Amino acid sequence: MTDKDVEKKVYGAEEIQQILGIGRSKVYLFLDEVYKKKEPFRVLKIGKCYRIPKGSFDRWLEGEAEE
């Protein structure tokens, strides 16, 4: 199985930064806030790394309510 065979299920902070068009420091402040509040989408923190499940973030971005 290669990397191309595995569909990516999470975004990294850099990808969120690009999607939202915000600066590096702002994206980290935003993700830390979302991680602590546990809304409006899921954020996983592994050490100092943030991982954002695509489904949760994409639903928020499209304006759909988080379940």
mmCIF file of the N, C-alpha and C atoms, coordinates in Angstrom:
data_MODEL
# 
_entry.id   MODEL 
# 
loop_
_atom_site.group_PDB 
_atom_site.id 
_atom_site.type_symbol 
_atom_site.label_atom_id 
_atom_site.label_alt_id 
_atom_site.label_comp_id 
_atom_site.label_asym_id 
_atom_site.label_entity_id 
_atom_site.label_seq_id 
_atom_site.pdbx_PDB_ins_code 
_atom_site.Cartn_x 
_atom_site.Cartn_y 
_atom_site.Cartn_z 
_atom_site.occupancy 
_atom_site.B_iso_or_equiv 
_atom_site.pdbx_formal_charge 
_atom_site.auth_seq_id 
_atom_site.auth_comp_id 
_atom_site.auth_asym_id 
_atom_site.auth_atom_id 
_atom_site.pdbx_PDB_model_num 
ATOM 1   N N  . MET A 1 1  ? 0.850   -1.173 0.000  1.00 0.00 ? 1  MET A N  1 
ATOM 2   C CA . MET A 1 1  ? 0.000   0.000  0.000  1.00 0.00 ? 1  MET A CA 1 
ATOM 3   C C  . MET A 1 1  ? 0.901   1.243  0.000  1.00 0.00 ? 1  MET A C  1 
ATOM 4   N N  . THR A 1 2  ? 0.616   2.164  -0.876 1.00 0.00 ? 2  THR A N  1 
ATOM 5   C CA . THR A 1 2  ? 1.391   3.399  -0.956 1.00 0.00 ? 2  THR A CA 1 
ATOM 6   C C  . THR A 1 2  ? 0.601   4.550  -0.340 1.00 0.00 ? 2  THR A C  1 
ATOM 7   N N  . ASP A 1 3  ? 1.268   5.686  -0.164 1.00 0.00 ? 3  ASP A N  1 
ATOM 8   C CA . ASP A 1 3  ? 0.593   6.871  0.367  1.00 0.00 ? 3  ASP A CA 1 
ATOM 9   C C  . ASP A 1 3  ? -0.573  7.286  -0.514 1.00 0.00 ? 3  ASP A C  1 
ATOM 10  N N  . LYS A 1 4  ? -0.455  7.061  -1.807 1.00 0.00 ? 4  LYS A N  1 
ATOM 11  C CA . LYS A 1 4  ? -1.524  7.433  -2.731 1.00 0.00 ? 4  LYS A CA 1 
ATOM 12  C C  . LYS A 1 4  ? -2.758  6.560  -2.554 1.00 0.00 ? 4  LYS A C  1 
ATOM 13  N N  . ASP A 1 5  ? -2.576  5.348  -1.992 1.00 0.00 ? 5  ASP A N  1 
ATOM 14  C CA . ASP A 1 5  ? -3.692  4.440  -1.780 1.00 0.00 ? 5  ASP A CA 1 
ATOM 15  C C  . ASP A 1 5  ? -4.501  4.799  -0.531 1.00 0.00 ? 5  ASP A C  1 
ATOM 16  N N  . VAL A 1 6  ? -3.919  5.570  0.360  1.00 0.00 ? 6  VAL A N  1 
ATOM 17  C CA . VAL A 1 6  ? -4.563  5.921  1.618  1.00 0.00 ? 6  VAL A CA 1 
ATOM 18  C C  . VAL A 1 6  ? -5.135  7.331  1.514  1.00 0.00 ? 6  VAL A C  1 
ATOM 19  N N  . GLU A 1 7  ? -6.447  7.436  1.693  1.00 0.00 ? 7  GLU A N  1 
ATOM 20  C CA . GLU A 1 7  ? -7.087  8.751  1.640  1.00 0.00 ? 7  GLU A CA 1 
ATOM 21  C C  . GLU A 1 7  ? -6.826  9.466  2.956  1.00 0.00 ? 7  GLU A C  1 
ATOM 22  N N  . LYS A 1 8  ? -6.374  10.678 2.858  1.00 0.00 ? 8  LYS A N  1 
ATOM 23  C CA . LYS A 1 8  ? -6.067  11.475 4.040  1.00 0.00 ? 8  LYS A CA 1 
ATOM 24  C C  . LYS A 1 8  ? -7.366  11.841 4.760  1.00 0.00 ? 8  LYS A C  1 
ATOM 25  N N  . LYS A 1 9  ? -7.390  11.628 6.084  1.00 0.00 ? 9  LYS A N  1 
ATOM 26  C CA . LYS A 1 9  ? -8.603  11.867 6.854  1.00 0.00 ? 9  LYS A CA 1 
ATOM 27  C C  . LYS A 1 9  ? -8.504  13.073 7.771  1.00 0.00 ? 9  LYS A C  1 
ATOM 28  N N  . VAL A 1 10 ? -7.332  13.692 7.840  1.00 0.00 ? 10 VAL A N  1 
ATOM 29  C CA . VAL A 1 10 ? -7.157  14.859 8.697  1.00 0.00 ? 10 VAL A CA 1 
ATOM 30  C C  . VAL A 1 10 ? -6.413  15.961 7.962  1.00 0.00 ? 10 VAL A C  1 
ATOM 31  N N  . TYR A 1 11 ? -6.648  17.187 8.417  1.00 0.00 ? 11 TYR A N  1 
ATOM 32  C CA . TYR A 1 11 ? -5.883  18.341 7.949  1.00 0.00 ? 11 TYR A CA 1 
ATOM 33  C C  . TYR A 1 11 ? -4.835  18.671 8.999  1.00 0.00 ? 11 TYR A C  1 
ATOM 34  N N  . GLY A 1 12 ? -3.729  19.236 8.567  1.00 0.00 ? 12 GLY A N  1 
ATOM 35  C CA . GLY A 1 12 ? -2.749  19.798 9.472  1.00 0.00 ? 12 GLY A CA 1 
ATOM 36  C C  . GLY A 1 12 ? -2.988  21.295 9.594  1.00 0.00 ? 12 GLY A C  1 
ATOM 37  N N  . ALA A 1 13 ? -2.293  21.923 10.524 1.00 0.00 ? 13 ALA A N  1 
ATOM 38  C CA . ALA A 1 13 ? -2.449  23.362 10.743 1.00 0.00 ? 13 ALA A CA 1 
ATOM 39  C C  . ALA A 1 13 ? -2.136  24.154 9.477  1.00 0.00 ? 13 ALA A C  1 
ATOM 40  N N  . GLU A 1 14 ? -1.127  23.717 8.732  1.00 0.00 ? 14 GLU A N  1 
ATOM 41  C CA . GLU A 1 14 ? -0.738  24.435 7.510  1.00 0.00 ? 14 GLU A CA 1 
ATOM 42  C C  . GLU A 1 14 ? -1.856  24.413 6.475  1.00 0.00 ? 14 GLU A C  1 
ATOM 43  N N  . GLU A 1 15 ? -2.551  23.290 6.384  1.00 0.00 ? 15 GLU A N  1 
ATOM 44  C CA . GLU A 1 15 ? -3.660  23.184 5.427  1.00 0.00 ? 15 GLU A CA 1 
ATOM 45  C C  . GLU A 1 15 ? -4.838  24.065 5.852  1.00 0.00 ? 15 GLU A C  1 
ATOM 46  N N  . ILE A 1 16 ? -5.121  24.107 7.150  1.00 0.00 ? 16 ILE A N  1 
ATOM 47  C CA . ILE A 1 16 ? -6.183  24.981 7.656  1.00 0.00 ? 16 ILE A CA 1 
ATOM 48  C C  . ILE A 1 16 ? -5.821  26.440 7.378  1.00 0.00 ? 16 ILE A C  1 
ATOM 49  N N  . GLN A 1 17 ? -4.556  26.775 7.563  1.00 0.00 ? 17 GLN A N  1 
ATOM 50  C CA . GLN A 1 17 ? -4.068  28.127 7.291  1.00 0.00 ? 17 GLN A CA 1 
ATOM 51  C C  . GLN A 1 17 ? -4.337  28.508 5.843  1.00 0.00 ? 17 GLN A C  1 
ATOM 52  N N  . GLN A 1 18 ? -4.041  27.612 4.927  1.00 0.00 ? 18 GLN A N  1 
ATOM 53  C CA . GLN A 1 18 ? -4.259  27.880 3.497  1.00 0.00 ? 18 GLN A CA 1 
ATOM 54  C C  . GLN A 1 18 ? -5.741  27.966 3.168  1.00 0.00 ? 18 GLN A C  1 
ATOM 55  N N  . ILE A 1 19 ? -6.526  27.057 3.709  1.00 0.00 ? 19 ILE A N  1 
ATOM 56  C CA . ILE A 1 19 ? -7.966  27.040 3.424  1.00 0.00 ? 19 ILE A CA 1 
ATOM 57  C C  . ILE A 1 19 ? -8.627  28.331 3.896  1.00 0.00 ? 19 ILE A C  1 
ATOM 58  N N  . LEU A 1 20 ? -8.267  28.774 5.106  1.00 0.00 ? 20 LEU A N  1 
ATOM 59  C CA . LEU A 1 20 ? -8.895  29.961 5.684  1.00 0.00 ? 20 LEU A CA 1 
ATOM 60  C C  . LEU A 1 20 ? -8.222  31.262 5.272  1.00 0.00 ? 20 LEU A C  1 
ATOM 61  N N  . GLY A 1 21 ? -7.019  31.160 4.716  1.00 0.00 ? 21 GLY A N  1 
ATOM 62  C CA . GLY A 1 21 ? -6.305  32.347 4.270  1.00 0.00 ? 21 GLY A CA 1 
ATOM 63  C C  . GLY A 1 21 ? -5.870  33.248 5.412  1.00 0.00 ? 21 GLY A C  1 
ATOM 64  N N  . ILE A 1 22 ? -5.410  32.641 6.507  1.00 0.00 ? 22 ILE A N  1 
ATOM 65  C CA . ILE A 1 22 ? -4.954  33.419 7.658  1.00 0.00 ? 22 ILE A CA 1 
ATOM 66  C C  . ILE A 1 22 ? -3.484  33.110 7.934  1.00 0.00 ? 22 ILE A C  1 
ATOM 67  N N  . GLY A 1 23 ? -2.855  33.927 8.751  1.00 0.00 ? 23 GLY A N  1 
ATOM 68  C CA . GLY A 1 23 ? -1.444  33.767 9.058  1.00 0.00 ? 23 GLY A CA 1 
ATOM 69  C C  . GLY A 1 23 ? -1.163  32.599 9.987  1.00 0.00 ? 23 GLY A C  1 
ATOM 70  N N  . ARG A 1 24 ? 0.107   32.258 10.058 1.00 0.00 ? 24 ARG A N  1 
ATOM 71  C CA . ARG A 1 24 ? 0.537   31.099 10.856 1.00 0.00 ? 24 ARG A CA 1 
ATOM 72  C C  . ARG A 1 24 ? 0.191   31.264 12.336 1.00 0.00 ? 24 ARG A C  1 
ATOM 73  N N  . SER A 1 25 ? 0.523   32.401 12.922 1.00 0.00 ? 25 SER A N  1 
ATOM 74  C CA . SER A 1 25 ? 0.252   32.590 14.352 1.00 0.00 ? 25 SER A CA 1 
ATOM 75  C C  . SER A 1 25 ? -1.249  32.597 14.628 1.00 0.00 ? 25 SER A C  1 
ATOM 76  N N  . LYS A 1 26 ? -2.031  33.185 13.730 1.00 0.00 ? 26 LYS A N  1 
ATOM 77  C CA . LYS A 1 26 ? -3.490  33.227 13.900 1.00 0.00 ? 26 LYS A CA 1 
ATOM 78  C C  . LYS A 1 26 ? -4.098  31.828 13.839 1.00 0.00 ? 26 LYS A C  1 
ATOM 79  N N  . VAL A 1 27 ? -3.612  30.986 12.936 1.00 0.00 ? 27 VAL A N  1 
ATOM 80  C CA . VAL A 1 27 ? -4.183  29.646 12.823 1.00 0.00 ? 27 VAL A CA 1 
ATOM 81  C C  . VAL A 1 27 ? -3.906  28.844 14.091 1.00 0.00 ? 27 VAL A C  1 
ATOM 82  N N  . TYR A 1 28 ? -2.719  28.990 14.664 1.00 0.00 ? 28 TYR A N  1 
ATOM 83  C CA . TYR A 1 28 ? -2.412  28.264 15.895 1.00 0.00 ? 28 TYR A CA 1 
ATOM 84  C C  . TYR A 1 28 ? -3.235  28.776 17.075 1.00 0.00 ? 28 TYR A C  1 
ATOM 85  N N  . LEU A 1 29 ? -3.437  30.084 17.168 1.00 0.00 ? 29 LEU A N  1 
ATOM 86  C CA . LEU A 1 29 ? -4.298  30.626 18.220 1.00 0.00 ? 29 LEU A CA 1 
ATOM 87  C C  . LEU A 1 29 ? -5.735  30.122 18.056 1.00 0.00 ? 29 LEU A C  1 
ATOM 88  N N  . PHE A 1 30 ? -6.218  30.129 16.818 1.00 0.00 ? 30 PHE A N  1 
ATOM 89  C CA . PHE A 1 30 ? -7.571  29.663 16.527 1.00 0.00 ? 30 PHE A CA 1 
ATOM 90  C C  . PHE A 1 30 ? -7.737  28.185 16.868 1.00 0.00 ? 30 PHE A C  1 
ATOM 91  N N  . LEU A 1 31 ? -6.793  27.353 16.426 1.00 0.00 ? 31 LEU A N  1 
ATOM 92  C CA . LEU A 1 31 ? -6.897  25.916 16.688 1.00 0.00 ? 31 LEU A CA 1 
ATOM 93  C C  . LEU A 1 31 ? -6.802  25.614 18.179 1.00 0.00 ? 31 LEU A C  1 
ATOM 94  N N  . ASP A 1 32 ? -5.976  26.345 18.910 1.00 0.00 ? 32 ASP A N  1 
ATOM 95  C CA . ASP A 1 32 ? -5.878  26.145 20.351 1.00 0.00 ? 32 ASP A CA 1 
ATOM 96  C C  . ASP A 1 32 ? -7.201  26.488 21.033 1.00 0.00 ? 32 ASP A C  1 
ATOM 97  N N  . GLU A 1 33 ? -7.836  27.569 20.593 1.00 0.00 ? 33 GLU A N  1 
ATOM 98  C CA . GLU A 1 33 ? -9.132  27.968 21.141 1.00 0.00 ? 33 GLU A CA 1 
ATOM 99  C C  . GLU A 1 33 ? -10.202 26.917 20.845 1.00 0.00 ? 33 GLU A C  1 
ATOM 100 N N  . VAL A 1 34 ? -10.248 26.444 19.607 1.00 0.00 ? 34 VAL A N  1 
ATOM 101 C CA . VAL A 1 34 ? -11.228 25.419 19.222 1.00 0.00 ? 34 VAL A CA 1 
ATOM 102 C C  . VAL A 1 34 ? -10.975 24.133 19.998 1.00 0.00 ? 34 VAL A C  1 
ATOM 103 N N  . TYR A 1 35 ? -9.714  23.768 20.167 1.00 0.00 ? 35 TYR A N  1 
ATOM 104 C CA . TYR A 1 35 ? -9.358  22.562 20.926 1.00 0.00 ? 35 TYR A CA 1 
ATOM 105 C C  . TYR A 1 35 ? -9.882  22.659 22.361 1.00 0.00 ? 35 TYR A C  1 
ATOM 106 N N  . LYS A 1 36 ? -9.700  23.804 22.991 1.00 0.00 ? 36 LYS A N  1 
ATOM 107 C CA . LYS A 1 36 ? -10.136 23.984 24.387 1.00 0.00 ? 36 LYS A CA 1 
ATOM 108 C C  . LYS A 1 36 ? -11.656 24.010 24.515 1.00 0.00 ? 36 LYS A C  1 
ATOM 109 N N  . LYS A 1 37 ? -12.349 24.677 23.578 1.00 0.00 ? 37 LYS A N  1 
ATOM 110 C CA . LYS A 1 37 ? -13.810 24.792 23.630 1.00 0.00 ? 37 LYS A CA 1 
ATOM 111 C C  . LYS A 1 37 ? -14.516 23.545 23.095 1.00 0.00 ? 37 LYS A C  1 
ATOM 112 N N  . LYS A 1 38 ? -13.790 22.741 22.313 1.00 0.00 ? 38 LYS A N  1 
ATOM 113 C CA . LYS A 1 38 ? -14.353 21.544 21.675 1.00 0.00 ? 38 LYS A CA 1 
ATOM 114 C C  . LYS A 1 38 ? -15.484 21.874 20.710 1.00 0.00 ? 38 LYS A C  1 
ATOM 115 N N  . GLU A 1 39 ? -15.424 23.069 20.141 1.00 0.00 ? 39 GLU A N  1 
ATOM 116 C CA . GLU A 1 39 ? -16.374 23.481 19.115 1.00 0.00 ? 39 GLU A CA 1 
ATOM 117 C C  . GLU A 1 39 ? -15.791 24.649 18.332 1.00 0.00 ? 39 GLU A C  1 
ATOM 118 N N  . PRO A 1 40 ? -16.147 24.909 17.139 1.00 0.00 ? 40 PRO A N  1 
ATOM 119 C CA . PRO A 1 40 ? -17.275 24.376 16.365 1.00 0.00 ? 40 PRO A CA 1 
ATOM 120 C C  . PRO A 1 40 ? -16.944 23.118 15.554 1.00 0.00 ? 40 PRO A C  1 
ATOM 121 N N  . PHE A 1 41 ? -15.697 22.631 15.657 1.00 0.00 ? 41 PHE A N  1 
ATOM 122 C CA . PHE A 1 41 ? -15.324 21.376 15.000 1.00 0.00 ? 41 PHE A CA 1 
ATOM 123 C C  . PHE A 1 41 ? -14.298 20.682 15.879 1.00 0.00 ? 41 PHE A C  1 
ATOM 124 N N  . ARG A 1 42 ? -13.991 19.438 15.566 1.00 0.00 ? 42 ARG A N  1 
ATOM 125 C CA . ARG A 1 42 ? -13.036 18.662 16.365 1.00 0.00 ? 42 ARG A CA 1 
ATOM 126 C C  . ARG A 1 42 ? -11.603 19.037 16.032 1.00 0.00 ? 42 ARG A C  1 
ATOM 127 N N  . VAL A 1 43 ? -10.788 19.094 17.063 1.00 0.00 ? 43 VAL A N  1 
ATOM 128 C CA . VAL A 1 43 ? -9.347  19.295 16.903 1.00 0.00 ? 43 VAL A CA 1 
ATOM 129 C C  . VAL A 1 43 ? -8.648  18.289 17.797 1.00 0.00 ? 43 VAL A C  1 
ATOM 130 N N  . LEU A 1 44 ? -7.734  17.537 17.229 1.00 0.00 ? 44 LEU A N  1 
ATOM 131 C CA . LEU A 1 44 ? -6.919  16.599 17.989 1.00 0.00 ? 44 LEU A CA 1 
ATOM 132 C C  . LEU A 1 44 ? -5.552  17.227 18.193 1.00 0.00 ? 44 LEU A C  1 
ATOM 133 N N  . LYS A 1 45 ? -5.025  17.095 19.401 1.00 0.00 ? 45 LYS A N  1 
ATOM 134 C CA . LYS A 1 45 ? -3.699  17.642 19.674 1.00 0.00 ? 45 LYS A CA 1 
ATOM 135 C C  . LYS A 1 45 ? -2.797  16.479 20.078 1.00 0.00 ? 45 LYS A C  1 
ATOM 136 N N  . ILE A 1 46 ? -1.733  16.305 19.326 1.00 0.00 ? 46 ILE A N  1 
ATOM 137 C CA . ILE A 1 46 ? -0.777  15.232 19.572 1.00 0.00 ? 46 ILE A CA 1 
ATOM 138 C C  . ILE A 1 46 ? 0.556   15.916 19.843 1.00 0.00 ? 46 ILE A C  1 
ATOM 139 N N  . GLY A 1 47 ? 0.914   16.007 21.115 1.00 0.00 ? 47 GLY A N  1 
ATOM 140 C CA . GLY A 1 47 ? 2.080   16.802 21.473 1.00 0.00 ? 47 GLY A CA 1 
ATOM 141 C C  . GLY A 1 47 ? 1.790   18.251 21.138 1.00 0.00 ? 47 GLY A C  1 
ATOM 142 N N  . LYS A 1 48 ? 2.621   18.829 20.273 1.00 0.00 ? 48 LYS A N  1 
ATOM 143 C CA . LYS A 1 48 ? 2.396   20.213 19.836 1.00 0.00 ? 48 LYS A CA 1 
ATOM 144 C C  . LYS A 1 48 ? 1.726   20.289 18.470 1.00 0.00 ? 48 LYS A C  1 
ATOM 145 N N  . CYS A 1 49 ? 1.396   19.133 17.903 1.00 0.00 ? 49 CYS A N  1 
ATOM 146 C CA . CYS A 1 49 ? 0.805   19.075 16.565 1.00 0.00 ? 49 CYS A CA 1 
ATOM 147 C C  . CYS A 1 49 ? -0.720  19.033 16.643 1.00 0.00 ? 49 CYS A C  1 
ATOM 148 N N  . TYR A 1 50 ? -1.354  19.800 15.785 1.00 0.00 ? 50 TYR A N  1 
ATOM 149 C CA . TYR A 1 50 ? -2.808  19.782 15.667 1.00 0.00 ? 50 TYR A CA 1 
ATOM 150 C C  . TYR A 1 50 ? -3.198  18.968 14.447 1.00 0.00 ? 50 TYR A C  1 
ATOM 151 N N  . ARG A 1 51 ? -4.240  18.157 14.611 1.00 0.00 ? 51 ARG A N  1 
ATOM 152 C CA . ARG A 1 51 ? -4.820  17.416 13.503 1.00 0.00 ? 51 ARG A CA 1 
ATOM 153 C C  . ARG A 1 51 ? -6.318  17.637 13.557 1.00 0.00 ? 51 ARG A C  1 
ATOM 154 N N  . ILE A 1 52 ? -6.884  17.984 12.420 1.00 0.00 ? 52 ILE A N  1 
ATOM 155 C CA . ILE A 1 52 ? -8.293  18.334 12.344 1.00 0.00 ? 52 ILE A CA 1 
ATOM 156 C C  . ILE A 1 52 ? -8.996  17.345 11.419 1.00 0.00 ? 52 ILE A C  1 
ATOM 157 N N  . PRO A 1 53 ? -9.924  16.535 11.965 1.00 0.00 ? 53 PRO A N  1 
ATOM 158 C CA . PRO A 1 53 ? -10.651 15.599 11.107 1.00 0.00 ? 53 PRO A CA 1 
ATOM 159 C C  . PRO A 1 53 ? -11.364 16.336 9.977  1.00 0.00 ? 53 PRO A C  1 
ATOM 160 N N  . LYS A 1 54 ? -11.146 15.861 8.755  1.00 0.00 ? 54 LYS A N  1 
ATOM 161 C CA . LYS A 1 54 ? -11.676 16.538 7.569  1.00 0.00 ? 54 LYS A CA 1 
ATOM 162 C C  . LYS A 1 54 ? -13.191 16.686 7.604  1.00 0.00 ? 54 LYS A C  1 
ATOM 163 N N  . GLY A 1 55 ? -13.884 15.620 7.972  1.00 0.00 ? 55 GLY A N  1 
ATOM 164 C CA . GLY A 1 55 ? -15.348 15.670 7.964  1.00 0.00 ? 55 GLY A CA 1 
ATOM 165 C C  . GLY A 1 55 ? -15.894 16.745 8.879  1.00 0.00 ? 55 GLY A C  1 
ATOM 166 N N  . SER A 1 56 ? -15.368 16.811 10.095 1.00 0.00 ? 56 SER A N  1 
ATOM 167 C CA . SER A 1 56 ? -15.820 17.796 11.074 1.00 0.00 ? 56 SER A CA 1 
ATOM 168 C C  . SER A 1 56 ? -15.543 19.217 10.588 1.00 0.00 ? 56 SER A C  1 
ATOM 169 N N  . PHE A 1 57 ? -14.332 19.467 10.103 1.00 0.00 ? 57 PHE A N  1 
ATOM 170 C CA . PHE A 1 57 ? -13.969 20.803 9.628  1.00 0.00 ? 57 PHE A CA 1 
ATOM 171 C C  . PHE A 1 57 ? -14.765 21.181 8.387  1.00 0.00 ? 57 PHE A C  1 
ATOM 172 N N  . ASP A 1 58 ? -14.884 20.257 7.443  1.00 0.00 ? 58 ASP A N  1 
ATOM 173 C CA . ASP A 1 58 ? -15.604 20.550 6.200  1.00 0.00 ? 58 ASP A CA 1 
ATOM 174 C C  . ASP A 1 58 ? -17.072 20.867 6.462  1.00 0.00 ? 58 ASP A C  1 
ATOM 175 N N  . ARG A 1 59 ? -17.705 20.152 7.411  1.00 0.00 ? 59 ARG A N  1 
ATOM 176 C CA . ARG A 1 59 ? -19.105 20.450 7.765  1.00 0.00 ? 59 ARG A CA 1 
ATOM 177 C C  . ARG A 1 59 ? -19.215 21.852 8.342  1.00 0.00 ? 59 ARG A C  1 
ATOM 178 N N  . TRP A 1 60 ? -18.265 22.233 9.213  1.00 0.00 ? 60 TRP A N  1 
ATOM 179 C CA . TRP A 1 60 ? -18.271 23.583 9.789  1.00 0.00 ? 60 TRP A CA 1 
ATOM 180 C C  . TRP A 1 60 ? -18.091 24.626 8.694  1.00 0.00 ? 60 TRP A C  1 
ATOM 181 N N  . LEU A 1 61 ? -17.160 24.379 7.806  1.00 0.00 ? 61 LEU A N  1 
ATOM 182 C CA . LEU A 1 61 ? -16.873 25.325 6.741  1.00 0.00 ? 61 LEU A CA 1 
ATOM 183 C C  . LEU A 1 61 ? -18.079 25.523 5.821  1.00 0.00 ? 61 LEU A C  1 
ATOM 184 N N  . GLU A 1 62 ? -18.831 24.467 5.615  1.00 0.00 ? 62 GLU A N  1 
ATOM 185 C CA . GLU A 1 62 ? -20.031 24.535 4.759  1.00 0.00 ? 62 GLU A CA 1 
ATOM 186 C C  . GLU A 1 62 ? -21.244 25.049 5.502  1.00 0.00 ? 62 GLU A C  1 
ATOM 187 N N  . GLY A 1 63 ? -21.100 25.317 6.804  1.00 0.00 ? 63 GLY A N  1 
ATOM 188 C CA . GLY A 1 63 ? -22.202 25.867 7.579  1.00 0.00 ? 63 GLY A CA 1 
ATOM 189 C C  . GLY A 1 63 ? -23.153 24.841 8.159  1.00 0.00 ? 63 GLY A C  1 
ATOM 190 N N  . GLU A 1 64 ? -22.732 23.593 8.184  1.00 0.00 ? 64 GLU A N  1 
ATOM 191 C CA . GLU A 1 64 ? -23.572 22.547 8.741  1.00 0.00 ? 64 GLU A CA 1 
ATOM 192 C C  . GLU A 1 64 ? -23.285 22.421 10.241 1.00 0.00 ? 64 GLU A C  1 
ATOM 193 N N  . ALA A 1 65 ? -24.303 22.098 11.016 1.00 0.00 ? 65 ALA A N  1 
ATOM 194 C CA . ALA A 1 65 ? -24.160 21.967 12.466 1.00 0.00 ? 65 ALA A CA 1 
ATOM 195 C C  . ALA A 1 65 ? -23.346 20.719 12.823 1.00 0.00 ? 65 ALA A C  1 
ATOM 196 N N  . GLU A 1 66 ? -22.500 20.845 13.846 1.00 0.00 ? 66 GLU A N  1 
ATOM 197 C CA . GLU A 1 66 ? -21.726 19.721 14.366 1.00 0.00 ? 66 GLU A CA 1 
ATOM 198 C C  . GLU A 1 66 ? -22.636 18.867 15.238 1.00 0.00 ? 66 GLU A C  1 
ATOM 199 N N  . GLU A 1 67 ? -22.529 17.562 15.087 1.00 0.00 ? 67 GLU A N  1 
ATOM 200 C CA . GLU A 1 67 ? -23.374 16.652 15.871 1.00 0.00 ? 67 GLU A CA 1 
ATOM 201 C C  . GLU A 1 67 ? -22.700 16.284 17.161 1.00 0.00 ? 67 GLU A C  1 
# 
